[in-house]
């Protein structure tokens, strides 16, 4: 009989996740702190001021080791905490896939957030997500999660082709074209002054 503790990717397995925290015994969480997002927020002065006050964890995700082959799926949890740098909501680094024409799916379990999407031709879109929603990131689009709640984590499950890879460098260098700011208590989409076409 298969035990819940044994993660056997080749023969099938069950992973017991906590639905609201994303924690799973035996699977490490990788943390991204504010200092890991240097140069990515639009307001550098606000970023430096926030960093002087501390180096909080902005988000965590699971490092589930799935073989990077075209027949497997990678998946896991992401927990993006609430916060802002100046008026800009906290976000994940964002990435393209190295195999550009591979898609990804996000299922929101808790919180209120947005997926920010854009492709290399300049097309962009935001997908607002609340608990129960599933967001589809089409092939060829960079994607970033943004937590637009002031009080609770944005918890998602994600899945993508295991051999898709991650290209974080393009976003780190060029930025996203759009950003999400809080204006009068509401999220507002704005041009990124640091984003390049």
N, C-alpha and C positions, 0 to 999 in steps of 0.2 A: 504494500500500500504506500502511495506517495505521501511524504510528509510535507508540511507547509514550510519547513525550515530549509529544505533542499531546493536550490535553484538550478534546475537541469534544463538549460535552454534547448538542447537537442531533442529531449523526450517529453517536454511539457512541464509546467510547474505552476504553482500558485504563490503569489507574493502578498502577504497580509499588510496592506497600507492603512494608516489612519486617514480617514476620509477628509479630515479638516486640517491636519497639520502636515500631511504628506510624509510623515515619518514611517520608516519600515525597518524592522530589525534586520541587521546584517547587511544593509545597503547604505553606504556612506552618503552624506549630504555634502556637497561642495558649496562653500559660502563665497559670495561676492560682496565685498565691502565697498563703502563709498570711495575709498582710495583706489579701488580697482576700476573705477569709472572715470578716471582723470581724463580731461579733455573732451568728454562726451556731452556734458551739460552746456546749454547755450549761454548761461551767465557765469563766466569764470570767477568774478568777484564773489558772487553768492556761493559758488562751489567752495572756494578757499575759506570763506567764513564758516560754512557748514563743517568743513573738515577740521577746522581749528577747534570746534566744539566737540569733536570725537570722530570715530571711524566706525559708524554702525554697519551692521549687516543689512544690505539692501535687498538681497534675494538669496535663496538657496535652491539647489536642484540635486536630483539623484544622479550619481555616476553609475549607472547600470551597465555592466560590461556585456554587451551583446556582440557576437562575431560580426564584423563589418562586411557582410556578403549581401548580394542582391536578393537573396531569398529570405532574409531575416528582417525583423522590425526592431528598432530601438524605441524605448518608451521610458517614461518616468514621471516624476512630479516636479513642479516648480512652485515655490512659495515666495511671492513678491510682496514685501512689507509696505505699509503706507508711509509716505513721507514726501517731501519736496525739497528741491534746491531752488531757492528764490520762489518763483511761481511755477516752476516746472516739476511735474510729478516724477517720482522715482520710476525707473524703467530697468529692463534687462539690457545687456549689451546689444543684442540684436545680431542677426547674421543672415547671410545667404548660405545656401548649401554649396559645398564644393562641386558636387554633381548638381549643377544649377537647375536642371529640369526634374526635380523631385519635390513632392508636396509634403505638407505636414498637417496634422490635426491636433487641435487643443480642445479639451473639455473642461469647462469651468466648474469646480466643485464648491467654491466659496468666494465671496467678495464681489467686487465690481471693477472691471478693468477694460482695457482696449488692446487689441492687436493692431499695431501700426505696420502697414504693408507698403512696399514700393518695389518696382522693378527697375532694371537698368535703362529703360527707355524714358522713365519719368512718370509712369503711371503710379498712383498711390491711392490708398484707401485706409479707413479705420473701421474696425469691427468691434462694436461694443459688446461686452460679454458680462453676464450675470450667472449666478449658480444655475446649473442645468444646461446652459448654452454650449454648443459645439461650434468652434470656429475652424474654417478650412482655409489653409494657406496654400494658394495654387503654386504650381511649379514655376520657378523663375523669379519668385518674389522674396526679397529680404523681409524679415519679420522681427518685431520687438514687442514684448509685453509691457504695458503701462498700467500701474495701479492708480485709479482715479478715486479711490475711497480715502477718506481721512482717518478711518478708524479700524479697518480690518484688512488682513492679508488677502491678496488675490491668488487663489490656489488653483492650479490647473494640472491636468494630466495631458501629456503630449505623446505623439507617436509619429515616427517617420521611418523611411527606408534606412536600414542599418548601415549601408555603405554610402549614404548621402554626404557625410562629412560636414564640417562647419567652416565657413569663411567669415571670421570675425574681423579680419584686417581691412576689408573694403569699407565696412561701416565705421571702424575706428578712424580711418583716414578721411573718408568723405562725409560721414554723418548721414542721417536721414534728412530728407527734404522738409519734413514737417515735424513739429513738436507739439506736445500737449501741455497747456498751461492752465492754471486755475485763475479764473476771472469771476469775481462776484460769487464765489462758491460753486462755480460750474466749470467743467472742462471746456477748453477752447482750443481749436486747432490753429496753429500759427506757422508761418514760414520759419525755418531754422536759419538764423543768421550765419551759422557755421556750416550748414549743409551745402554740398556741391552737387550740381547736376551731372 
